[in-house]
Structure formats: structure tokens, C-alpha cells
Amino acid sequence: MKRSPMKRKPRPSSPEERAWYAKVASIGHCVLCGKHGPCQVAHRNGAGASLKAEYHQTAYLCCASNDGLGCHEKIDRYIGMNRTESEALMDEAIEKTKQLLEILE
């Protein structure tokens, strides 16, 4: 049985986008729960299947680790919340990320 090749995320295409991701990652802790690592730059879910929002609509969120699911998975999979609550929580995370980046500058 032949496997299909893995699909890769496209690399950031502009210097501004790469700089934005680097700044967001420099926060160093989840903007929602405060957990230090493992964390990742999380995009707002896009308008359709596998579509991502603009690069500046991102937040620094913790991801799955040995102690359970992180904020990123909980938001993406609507764990303990409905879609509207998930979108509101992501909006909050994006705003907190932007506020922290202003403080760090």
C-alpha cells in the first residue's frame, strides 16, 4: 500500500511574517494559563478546511504535554466549550499576545 506524501505547512513567505512569529514565540509562556513550555504559535481557525487566518491573528498557547491537553488543543477541538466560546477565548488570547508584545518592545 502506497502512502501519500506528508503535506507540509508553507513556510512564512515574507520577512514581516517571520519577524512576527519570532516575536510571538519570544513571549515564552502560554498567554492564557501562564504555562512555560511546550508552547506554540497558534492561528485563529480560518474560514474553511485547512485555511489559516492572517499571520498577525495568532497567539502563543501551550500545547499537549505529559500532563494533558494544552490550551491550543482545547480551543481547536472545543473541549469544555462550544464553538462560540472557543472563538471568544481565541480572541482573548490574540489580544493578550498583542498586549504582551507591546510591553516587550
C-alpha positions as CSV (number, residue, x, y, z in Angstrom):
1,M,0.0,0.0,0.0
2,K,1.5,3.3,-1.1
3,R,1.2,6.2,1.3
4,S,0.5,9.7,0.1
5,P,3.3,12.2,0.8
6,M,3.0,14.3,4.0
7,K,1.7,17.7,3.5
8,R,3.8,20.5,4.9
9,K,2.7,23.8,6.1
10,P,4.1,26.5,3.8
11,R,7.0,28.4,5.3
12,P,6.3,32.1,6.2
13,S,6.6,34.0,2.9
14,S,7.6,37.5,4.0
15,P,10.2,38.9,6.4
16,E,7.4,40.6,8.3
17,E,5.6,37.3,8.8
18,R,8.8,35.6,10.0
19,A,9.6,38.5,12.3
20,W,6.0,38.4,13.8
21,Y,6.3,34.6,14.5
22,A,9.7,35.1,16.2
23,K,8.3,38.0,18.4
24,V,5.3,35.9,19.4
25,A,7.5,32.9,20.3
26,S,9.7,35.2,22.4
27,I,6.8,35.6,24.9
28,G,7.9,32.3,26.5
29,H,4.7,31.2,28.2
30,C,1.1,30.5,27.4
31,V,-0.9,33.8,27.3
32,L,-4.0,32.1,28.7
33,C,-2.8,29.8,31.5
34,G,0.8,31.0,32.0
35,K,2.4,27.6,31.5
36,H,6.0,27.7,30.4
37,G,6.6,25.2,27.5
38,P,5.8,23.4,25.5
39,C,4.1,26.2,23.7
40,Q,3.5,27.2,20.1
41,V,2.3,30.0,17.9
42,A,-1.4,29.2,17.3
43,H,-3.5,30.6,14.4
44,R,-7.1,31.6,14.5
45,N,-9.1,28.9,12.6
46,G,-9.7,30.0,9.0
47,A,-12.9,30.3,7.0
48,G,-12.7,26.8,5.5
49,A,-11.0,23.4,5.6
50,S,-7.3,23.8,6.5
51,L,-7.3,27.5,5.9
52,K,-5.4,29.7,8.3
53,A,-6.0,33.3,9.3
54,E,-3.6,36.1,8.7
55,Y,-0.3,35.7,10.5
56,H,-1.0,38.6,12.9
57,Q,-4.1,36.8,14.2
58,T,-2.0,34.4,16.3
59,A,-1.5,33.7,20.0
60,Y,1.2,32.0,22.0
61,L,-0.5,28.9,23.5
62,C,0.6,25.8,25.4
63,C,0.3,22.5,23.5
64,A,-0.2,18.9,24.6
65,S,2.3,17.5,27.1
66,N,2.6,14.6,29.5
67,D,0.2,16.3,31.9
68,G,-2.7,16.6,29.4
69,L,-4.1,18.8,26.6
70,G,-2.9,22.3,26.2
71,C,-4.9,25.5,25.6
72,H,-4.2,25.2,21.9
73,E,-5.9,21.8,21.6
74,K,-8.7,22.8,23.9
75,I,-9.6,25.8,21.7
76,D,-9.2,23.9,18.4
77,R,-11.2,20.9,19.5
78,Y,-13.8,22.8,21.5
79,I,-13.0,20.8,24.7
80,G,-15.3,22.0,27.5
81,M,-16.8,24.7,25.3
82,N,-18.8,25.3,22.2
83,R,-17.6,27.0,19.1
84,T,-18.7,30.5,20.1
85,E,-16.9,30.2,23.4
86,S,-13.8,28.8,21.6
87,E,-13.7,31.7,19.2
88,A,-14.1,34.2,22.1
89,L,-11.3,32.5,24.0
90,M,-9.0,32.7,20.9
91,D,-9.9,36.4,20.5
92,E,-8.9,36.9,24.2
93,A,-5.6,35.0,23.6
94,I,-4.8,37.1,20.5
95,E,-5.4,40.3,22.4
96,K,-3.3,39.2,25.3
97,T,-0.5,38.2,22.8
98,K,-0.6,41.7,21.2
99,Q,-0.6,43.4,24.6
100,L,2.4,41.4,25.8
101,L,4.3,42.2,22.5
102,E,3.7,45.9,23.2
103,I,5.2,45.5,26.7
104,L,8.2,43.6,25.3
105,E,9.1,46.3,22.8
